[in-house]
Amino acid sequence: MSDISYLDVKPPYRILLGPGPSNIHPRVQRAMIAPLVGHLDPYFGTVMDDTMSLLRFLFRTKNELTFPISGPGSAGREASLCNLLEPGDVAVIGVGGFFADVMVENALRCGAEVIRVDAEWGRIVEPEAIEAALKAQKRVKLLALVHGESSTGVLPPLTEASQLAKQYGALFLVDAVASLGGEEVAVDDWGIDICFSGSQKCISSPPGLAPITVNQAALDILKRRTHRVSSFFWDLLELSNYWAYNCDKVYHHTAPVNLVYALHEAVALIADEGLEPCIQRHHRHGLALQAGLEAMGLTLHAQQGYRMNVLASVRIPAGIDDMRIRQRLLDEYSIEIWGGFGKLKGQIWRIGLMGFSSTEQNVLLVLFALEKLLAEEGYPVEPGAGVTAAIRALRKEYRTVALS
């Protein structure tokens, strides 16, 4: 017997109310312990095909090339950019947060010339600024935006940007890691050429898969590349042979079989609920959380009119210790929320209501707990103000639904 010591893994239960991951449904948990089969097993092939069909439903697309990349949401970003961009290509990227900044770095590493269109972290990149950047270039290969910038809580409009991309002959790429499954995303109707997401946020599956969808216009450009895609693993044409629908699948890599089971069940749960009711649930709970935070005298950080429903960014009051509040939430209530990072480190909290974590109980619990801890730390707040405002907002939303 070995004398090596090791940890007995018994993680505590957490109520995950940060920007992801979110809690998972028992059906998804069961899928993770389902019997393992090989990644080329005929049964797994049927699961792959059905998962692709479910993801088309979720993305609201008919794109044939719609599947989960093996890797986190970042893998979707890397794959999208390294397939579409070649050395010397011009990419216009709207930057209003951490993840758009990372997209710029990815594009630069592909050898692209990147034109940044910057906005204050917490505000949208205005369409007029995007058009000015497109107009100033002789030829733009790609326009890219983050839909649901989880570092700031901003949800930018996409339809006008999509129209601008078409007007100036550019492909339109959208990062929907934090929005797919909780906010409105309509790939075909909005004219998005390539869109990627992550399994662990509003979809409520474990981290490790990056759903992606690519339309024919993007595929045609990919097939006309003058340089080979620098990464074999991220090469979408190679991956498409493995994820080919209803036919012999060509080996590309060993897929994480049980993660695909879990993703399948997570999206099936959204289908059972209905995509529009699911989005409305996130909308209702998001409004209630925002109402409660403001009733406590806190200031929402994201630009009014462009706030995510699935994530509230709230400014930390002067004199309040960011880490102390978050640690107490974790220790005393098993609630995880996140602070800011990058330019907003130490300035905001980020409170998520994503997927299976988006419940009325969680809205009221986090408001109660945050109010209690803030009061104990010396922040002046009227007792019960946050919970009362949230309940009012929920009742108002229910009345609106009943009358519609």
C-alpha positions as CSV (number, residue, x, y, z in Angstrom):
1,M,0.0,0.0,0.0
2,S,1.3,3.4,-1.0
3,D,2.3,5.9,1.8
4,I,1.3,8.9,-0.4
5,S,-1.2,11.1,1.3
6,Y,-4.1,12.6,-0.6
7,L,-7.3,14.6,0.0
8,D,-10.6,12.9,0.5
9,V,-12.7,14.9,-2.0
10,K,-15.9,15.9,-0.3
11,P,-16.8,19.4,-1.6
12,P,-19.3,21.5,0.3
13,Y,-22.6,22.4,-1.2
14,R,-22.6,25.9,-2.6
15,I,-25.4,28.2,-3.9
16,L,-23.6,29.4,-7.0
17,L,-24.7,33.0,-7.6
18,G,-21.7,34.3,-9.4
19,P,-21.1,34.8,-13.1
20,G,-20.7,31.0,-13.6
21,P,-20.7,28.2,-13.1
22,S,-24.3,27.8,-11.9
23,N,-25.8,24.9,-10.0
24,I,-26.9,21.9,-12.0
25,H,-30.2,20.0,-12.0
26,P,-30.3,16.4,-10.6
27,R,-30.9,15.1,-14.1
28,V,-27.6,16.6,-15.2
29,Q,-25.9,15.2,-12.2
30,R,-27.2,11.8,-13.0
31,A,-25.9,12.1,-16.6
32,M,-22.4,12.6,-15.2
33,I,-22.4,9.2,-13.6
34,A,-24.1,7.3,-16.4
35,P,-22.1,4.4,-17.9
36,L,-19.1,5.5,-19.9
37,V,-19.0,4.3,-23.5
38,G,-16.3,4.9,-26.1
39,H,-16.2,8.2,-28.1
40,L,-16.9,6.3,-31.3
41,D,-19.5,4.0,-29.8
42,P,-22.7,3.9,-31.9
43,Y,-24.8,4.8,-28.9
44,F,-22.7,7.9,-28.3
45,G,-23.1,8.8,-31.9
46,T,-26.9,9.0,-31.4
47,V,-26.3,11.2,-28.3
48,M,-24.0,13.5,-30.4
49,D,-26.6,13.8,-33.1
50,D,-29.4,14.7,-30.7
51,T,-27.1,17.1,-28.8
52,M,-26.5,18.9,-32.1
53,S,-30.2,19.1,-32.7
54,L,-30.9,20.5,-29.2
55,L,-28.1,23.1,-29.7
56,R,-29.7,24.3,-32.9
57,F,-32.9,24.8,-30.9
58,L,-31.0,26.8,-28.3
59,F,-29.1,29.0,-30.7
60,R,-32.2,29.4,-32.8
61,T,-30.4,28.3,-36.0
62,K,-30.6,25.9,-38.8
63,N,-26.8,25.8,-39.2
64,E,-25.6,22.3,-39.9
65,L,-22.3,22.9,-38.1
66,T,-23.6,23.3,-34.6
67,F,-21.9,21.2,-31.9
68,P,-20.0,21.5,-28.6
69,I,-16.2,22.0,-28.7
70,S,-14.3,20.0,-26.1
71,G,-13.1,22.8,-23.7
72,P,-14.5,25.7,-21.8
73,G,-16.0,28.8,-23.3
74,S,-12.5,30.1,-23.9
75,A,-12.0,27.2,-26.3
76,G,-15.0,28.5,-28.4
77,R,-13.4,31.9,-28.6
78,E,-10.0,30.5,-29.6
79,A,-11.5,28.1,-32.2
80,S,-13.7,30.9,-33.7
81,L,-10.8,33.3,-34.1
82,C,-8.1,31.0,-35.2
83,N,-10.4,29.6,-37.9
84,L,-11.6,32.9,-39.3
85,L,-8.5,35.0,-39.0
86,E,-5.3,34.7,-41.0
87,P,-2.2,36.8,-40.8
88,G,-2.9,40.3,-42.1
89,D,-6.7,40.1,-41.8
90,V,-8.4,43.1,-40.2
91,A,-10.7,42.5,-37.3
92,V,-12.8,45.2,-35.6
93,I,-13.6,44.3,-32.0
94,G,-15.8,46.2,-29.6
95,V,-14.2,46.3,-26.2
96,G,-16.1,47.2,-23.1
97,G,-14.9,44.6,-20.6
98,F,-12.4,41.9,-19.7
99,F,-13.6,39.2,-22.1
100,A,-13.5,41.5,-25.1
101,D,-10.0,42.4,-24.1
102,V,-9.1,38.7,-24.2
103,M,-10.7,38.4,-27.7
104,V,-8.4,41.2,-28.9
105,E,-5.4,39.2,-27.5
106,N,-6.6,36.1,-29.2
107,A,-7.0,37.9,-32.6
108,L,-3.5,39.4,-32.3
109,R,-2.0,36.0,-31.7
110,C,-3.7,34.9,-35.0
111,G,-1.6,37.6,-36.7
112,A,-4.6,39.8,-37.4
113,E,-4.6,43.6,-37.4
114,V,-7.0,44.5,-34.6
115,I,-9.0,47.7,-34.6
116,R,-10.3,48.3,-31.1
117,V,-13.5,50.2,-30.5
118,D,-13.4,51.0,-26.8
119,A,-16.1,51.9,-24.4
120,E,-16.1,52.5,-20.7
121,W,-16.4,49.3,-18.7
122,G,-20.0,49.3,-17.9
123,R,-21.3,50.9,-21.1
124,I,-22.1,49.5,-24.5
125,V,-19.9,50.1,-27.6
126,E,-22.1,52.5,-29.5
127,P,-23.1,51.5,-33.1
128,E,-21.9,54.8,-34.4
129,A,-18.4,54.1,-33.1
130,I,-18.5,50.6,-34.7
131,E,-19.5,52.0,-38.1
132,A,-16.8,54.6,-37.9
133,A,-14.2,51.9,-37.4
134,L,-15.6,49.8,-40.2
135,K,-15.7,52.7,-42.6
136,A,-12.1,53.7,-41.9
137,Q,-10.7,50.4,-43.1
138,K,-10.4,49.3,-46.8
139,R,-11.4,45.8,-46.0
140,V,-12.6,44.2,-42.7
141,K,-12.7,40.5,-42.3
142,L,-14.4,40.2,-39.0
143,L,-16.5,42.3,-36.6
144,A,-16.7,40.8,-33.1
145,L,-18.7,41.6,-30.0
146,V,-19.3,40.1,-26.6
147,H,-23.0,39.5,-25.9
148,G,-23.4,39.5,-22.1
149,E,-20.0,40.9,-20.9
150,S,-20.0,39.1,-17.5
151,S,-17.1,41.3,-16.2
152,T,-19.4,44.3,-16.3
153,G,-23.0,43.1,-16.5
154,V,-23.7,44.8,-19.9
155,L,-25.9,43.3,-22.6
156,P,-25.3,45.1,-25.8
157,P,-27.7,45.2,-28.8
158,L,-26.6,43.1,-31.7
159,T,-29.0,43.6,-34.6
160,E,-27.6,47.0,-35.7
161,A,-24.0,45.7,-35.4
162,S,-25.0,42.7,-37.6
163,Q,-26.4,45.0,-40.2
164,L,-23.2,47.0,-40.2
165,A,-21.1,43.9,-40.6
166,K,-23.1,43.0,-43.7
167,Q,-23.0,46.5,-45.0
168,Y,-19.2,46.5,-44.9
169,G,-18.7,42.9,-46.0
170,A,-17.4,41.5,-42.7
171,L,-18.3,38.4,-40.9
172,F,-20.1,38.9,-37.5
173,L,-18.8,36.9,-34.5
174,V,-20.6,36.9,-31.2
175,D,-19.4,35.6,-27.8
176,A,-22.6,34.4,-26.1
177,V,-20.8,32.5,-23.3
178,A,-22.8,34.3,-20.5
179,S,-26.1,34.9,-22.4
180,L,-27.1,31.7,-24.3
181,G,-30.0,30.0,-22.5
182,G,-30.8,33.0,-20.3
183,E,-31.1,36.0,-22.6
184,E,-32.5,36.4,-26.1
185,V,-30.1,35.0,-28.7
186,A,-31.4,34.4,-32.2
187,V,-28.5,33.5,-34.5
188,D,-30.3,33.2,-37.8
189,D,-32.7,36.1,-37.3
190,W,-29.9,38.4,-36.1
191,G,-27.6,37.5,-39.0
192,I,-24.8,36.1,-36.7
193,D,-22.2,34.2,-38.8
194,I,-20.4,32.4,-35.9
195,C,-21.5,32.3,-32.3
196,F,-20.0,30.4,-29.3
197,S,-21.0,29.8,-25.7
198,G,-20.1,27.9,-22.6
199,S,-21.8,24.9,-20.9
200,Q,-21.6,26.2,-17.3
201,K,-23.5,29.4,-17.2
202,C,-27.2,29.7,-18.2
203,I,-27.2,26.2,-19.7
204,S,-26.3,24.8,-16.2
205,S,-24.1,22.0,-17.2
206,P,-20.6,21.4,-15.8
207,P,-17.7,23.4,-17.3
208,G,-15.8,21.8,-20.1
209,L,-17.8,22.3,-23.3
210,A,-18.2,25.2,-25.7
211,P,-21.3,25.1,-27.9
212,I,-20.6,26.7,-31.2
213,T,-22.5,27.4,-34.4
214,V,-21.1,28.4,-37.8
215,N,-23.1,29.4,-40.9
216,Q,-22.4,28.7,-44.5
217,A,-20.9,32.1,-45.2
218,A,-18.3,31.6,-42.5
219,L,-17.6,28.0,-43.7
220,D,-17.1,29.2,-47.3
221,I,-14.5,31.7,-46.1
222,L,-12.8,29.1,-43.9
223,K,-12.5,26.8,-47.0
224,R,-10.8,29.6,-48.9
225,R,-8.1,30.2,-46.4
226,T,-4.6,30.6,-47.9
227,H,-2.9,29.3,-44.7
228,R,-3.8,26.2,-42.8
229,V,-5.5,26.7,-39.4
230,S,-2.7,26.9,-36.9
231,S,-4.3,24.5,-34.5
232,F,-5.4,21.0,-35.5
233,F,-7.4,20.6,-32.4
234,W,-9.5,23.8,-33.1
235,D,-9.8,23.2,-36.8
236,L,-13.5,23.4,-37.5
237,L,-13.3,21.5,-40.8
238,E,-11.5,18.6,-39.0
239,L,-14.0,18.8,-36.1
240,S,-16.9,18.7,-38.5
241,N,-15.9,15.3,-39.7
242,Y,-16.1,14.0,-36.2
243,W,-19.4,15.7,-35.5
244,A,-20.9,14.7,-38.9
245,Y,-24.6,14.1,-38.6
246,N,-26.1,10.7,-38.9
247,C,-23.1,9.0,-40.6
248,D,-19.7,7.4,-39.9
249,K,-17.8,9.8,-37.6
250,V,-14.1,10.3,-38.3
251,Y,-11.8,10.2,-35.2
252,H,-10.5,13.6,-34.3
253,H,-10.0,13.4,-30.5
254,T,-11.4,11.6,-27.5
255,A,-14.5,13.6,-26.6
256,P,-15.5,14.0,-22.9
257,V,-18.4,11.6,-23.2
258,N,-20.1,12.2,-19.9
259,L,-19.8,16.0,-20.3
260,V,-21.8,15.6,-23.5
261,Y,-24.4,13.5,-21.7
262,A,-24.7,16.3,-19.2
263,L,-24.9,19.0,-21.8
264,H,-27.6,17.0,-23.6
265,E,-29.7,16.8,-20.4
266,A,-29.2,20.4,-19.6
267,V,-30.4,21.6,-23.0
268,A,-33.3,19.0,-22.9
269,L,-34.4,20.6,-19.6
270,I,-34.5,24.0,-21.3
271,A,-36.6,22.4,-24.1
272,D,-38.9,20.9,-21.5
273,E,-39.4,24.3,-19.9
274,G,-39.6,26.1,-23.3
275,L,-37.0,28.5,-24.5
276,E,-39.2,31.6,-24.2
277,P,-40.5,30.8,-20.7
278,C,-36.9,30.1,-19.7
279,I,-35.8,33.5,-20.9
280,Q,-38.7,35.1,-19.2
281,R,-37.8,33.4,-15.9
282,H,-34.4,34.9,-16.1
283,H,-35.9,38.3,-16.9
284,R,-38.3,38.2,-14.0
285,H,-35.7,37.2,-11.5
286,G,-33.1,39.6,-12.8
287,L,-35.5,42.5,-12.5
288,A,-36.4,41.5,-8.9
289,L,-32.8,41.3,-7.9
290,Q,-32.0,44.7,-9.4
291,A,-35.0,46.2,-7.7
292,G,-33.9,44.8,-4.3
293,L,-30.3,45.9,-4.7
294,E,-31.4,49.5,-5.5
295,A,-33.9,49.5,-2.6
296,M,-30.9,48.8,-0.3
297,G,-29.3,52.0,-1.6
298,L,-26.8,50.2,-3.8
299,T,-25.9,51.4,-7.3
300,L,-26.1,49.2,-10.3
301,H,-22.9,49.5,-12.4
302,A,-24.1,48.6,-15.9
303,Q,-25.6,51.2,-18.2
304,Q,-29.3,51.5,-17.7
305,G,-31.3,49.9,-20.6
306,Y,-28.5,47.5,-21.4
307,R,-28.3,45.4,-18.2
308,M,-28.1,41.6,-18.2
309,N,-31.0,39.8,-16.6
310,V,-28.8,36.9,-15.7
311,L,-26.1,38.9,-13.9
312,A,-26.2,42.1,-11.8
313,S,-23.1,44.2,-11.3
314,V,-23.4,46.4,-8.2
315,R,-20.9,48.9,-6.9
316,I,-19.4,48.2,-3.5
317,P,-20.2,50.9,-1.0
318,A,-17.4,53.1,0.4
319,G,-15.9,51.6,3.5
320,I,-17.1,48.1,2.9
321,D,-14.5,45.3,2.5
322,D,-15.2,43.4,-0.7
323,M,-13.5,40.1,0.3
324,R,-14.9,40.2,3.9
325,I,-18.5,40.3,2.6
326,R,-18.0,37.6,0.0
327,Q,-16.2,35.4,2.5
328,R,-19.0,35.8,5.1
329,L,-21.6,35.0,2.4
330,L,-19.7,31.8,1.7
331,D,-19.0,30.8,5.3
332,E,-22.4,31.8,6.8
333,Y,-24.8,31.1,3.9
334,S,-22.9,28.9,1.4
335,I,-23.5,31.6,-1.2
336,E,-20.9,32.4,-3.8
337,I,-20.9,35.7,-5.5
338,W,-17.9,37.2,-7.3
339,G,-16.1,40.5,-7.2
340,G,-14.8,42.5,-10.2
341,F,-11.6,41.9,-12.0
342,G,-9.4,43.8,-14.4
343,K,-10.3,47.5,-14.3
344,L,-13.2,46.8,-11.9
345,K,-11.3,44.8,-9.3
346,G,-12.4,45.8,-5.8
347,Q,-15.1,48.1,-7.2
348,I,-18.1,45.9,-8.0
349,W,-19.8,42.6,-6.9
350,R,-21.2,40.4,-9.6
351,I,-24.3,38.4,-8.6
352,G,-25.6,35.8,-11.1
353,L,-29.0,34.2,-11.5
354,M,-28.1,31.7,-14.2
355,G,-29.9,28.6,-15.4
356,F,-30.8,26.3,-12.5
357,S,-29.6,28.9,-10.0
358,S,-32.2,31.4,-11.3
359,T,-35.0,30.9,-8.7
360,E,-37.2,33.2,-6.6
361,Q,-35.7,31.6,-3.5
362,N,-32.2,32.5,-4.5
363,V,-33.2,36.1,-5.3
364,L,-34.7,36.6,-1.8
365,L,-32.0,34.6,0.0
366,V,-29.0,36.6,-1.5
367,L,-30.8,39.9,-0.8
368,F,-31.6,38.9,2.8
369,A,-28.0,37.7,3.4
370,L,-26.3,40.7,1.8
371,E,-28.5,43.2,3.6
372,K,-27.8,41.5,7.0
373,L,-24.1,41.4,6.4
374,L,-23.9,45.0,5.1
375,A,-25.8,46.2,8.2
376,E,-23.4,44.4,10.5
377,E,-20.5,45.9,8.7
378,G,-21.9,49.4,9.3
379,Y,-23.7,50.2,6.1
380,P,-27.0,52.0,6.7
381,V,-29.9,50.0,5.2
382,E,-33.5,49.9,6.1
383,P,-34.3,46.4,7.4
384,G,-36.2,44.3,4.8
385,A,-35.9,46.9,2.1
386,G,-34.3,44.6,-0.5
387,V,-36.5,41.6,0.0
388,T,-39.7,43.8,0.1
389,A,-38.7,45.5,-3.2
390,A,-37.9,42.2,-4.9
391,I,-41.3,40.7,-3.9
392,R,-43.1,43.7,-5.2
393,A,-41.2,43.4,-8.5
394,L,-42.0,39.7,-8.7
395,R,-45.7,40.3,-8.1
396,K,-45.7,43.1,-10.8
397,E,-44.1,40.7,-13.3
398,Y,-46.6,37.9,-12.5
399,R,-49.5,40.4,-13.0
400,T,-48.0,41.5,-16.3
401,V,-47.8,37.9,-17.5
402,A,-51.3,37.1,-16.3
403,L,-52.7,40.0,-18.3
404,S,-50.7,39.3,-21.5
